[in-house]
């Protein structure tokens, strides 16, 4: 009878041994919780396609910030849903914009909680696009004007940082956005504020529930002229390299679940902290399956988040953050 030459199972024989040789560990320190703040009063409204995720008005925000803080989560990604929208997203960079008001308020509630401000125009424009739209009546073509958009995004980033945002996270995918924002932050004496670049952001169907949450679906066309083609991987290296050269402090891959190869690619080629964005549809699919009793939600979520770590992520933006923090306390 022939016996195995190598017995790999020796290192799996007990929980203690498995803990000793575990290559990747998931911790609450890896997690960032997105938060949606909405103009209005007495609002705590569950997002229909994202069970367990809510819109909060400023007067109801403290309960969410308290819960996040008590769970040990050290950072939030802040999204604002404004009262009014216009062609250039004026409320994105207004001193009394919803994100700016929320940032000042959160800093009073918990000065140590990191506020990462999403810096984009899509939820503030009446077009739903991430920049200034130009229509050419002669050709019938529509274009998102890159450099004009940069001017507004820079104003947004500076206003967010002045209102208390600890990190600026530009999600717009305009060419040159990191350089433009870095230059103006420095000029305004905000050189200490890092930029978490949405370096590799694909034009993805996984954003559907989020677009419902912030009412940011494009009113015409799509975002394929500025977000990446999901078929491409080498392009991700070019996008990330540009952000590194322009002064980014973090690199991000969005979405994460279908793009773990891209996470690993960036990890192998760059030494900046790497962020995985576990986006809305990835969350909603798990929630729907769990509500139908088809999966063990806790085990699926923790396995998925650990998969992001294994692929190279240092930080995970996820709507599962609060649940995962509770579960990790009992692992």
HELIX and SHEET records of a PDB file:
HELIX    1   1 UNK A    8  UNK A   12  5                                   5    
HELIX    2   2 UNK A   15  UNK A   21  1                                   7    
HELIX    3   3 UNK A   28  UNK A   30  5                                   3    
HELIX    4   4 UNK A   58  UNK A   60  5                                   3    
HELIX    5   5 UNK A   61  UNK A   70  1                                  10    
HELIX    6   6 UNK A   90  UNK A   93  1                                   4    
HELIX    7   7 UNK A   98  UNK A  109  1                                  12    
HELIX    8   8 UNK A  146  UNK A  163  1                                  18    
HELIX    9   9 UNK A  177  UNK A  187  1                                  11    
HELIX   10  10 UNK A  205  UNK A  207  5                                   3    
HELIX   11  11 UNK A  208  UNK A  214  1                                   7    
HELIX   12  12 UNK A  234  UNK A  246  1                                  13    
HELIX   13  13 UNK A  257  UNK A  259  5                                   3    
HELIX   14  14 UNK A  260  UNK A  269  1                                  10    
HELIX   15  15 UNK A  280  UNK A  291  1                                  12    
HELIX   16  16 UNK A  297  UNK A  311  1                                  15    
HELIX   17  17 UNK A  321  UNK A  328  1                                   8    
SHEET    1   A10 UNK A  44  UNK A  46  0                                        
SHEET    2   A10 UNK A  54  UNK A  56 -1                                        
SHEET    3   A10 UNK A  31  UNK A  38  1                                        
SHEET    4   A10 UNK A  75  UNK A  81  1                                        
SHEET    5   A10 UNK A 114  UNK A 119  1                                        
SHEET    6   A10 UNK A 167  UNK A 170  1                                        
SHEET    7   A10 UNK A 194  UNK A 201  1                                        
SHEET    8   A10 UNK A 250  UNK A 254  1                                        
SHEET    9   A10 UNK A 273  UNK A 278  1                                        
SHEET   10   A10 UNK A 315  UNK A 318  1                                        
SHEET    1   B 2 UNK A 132  UNK A 136  0                                        
SHEET    2   B 2 UNK A 141  UNK A 145 -1                                        
END                                                                             
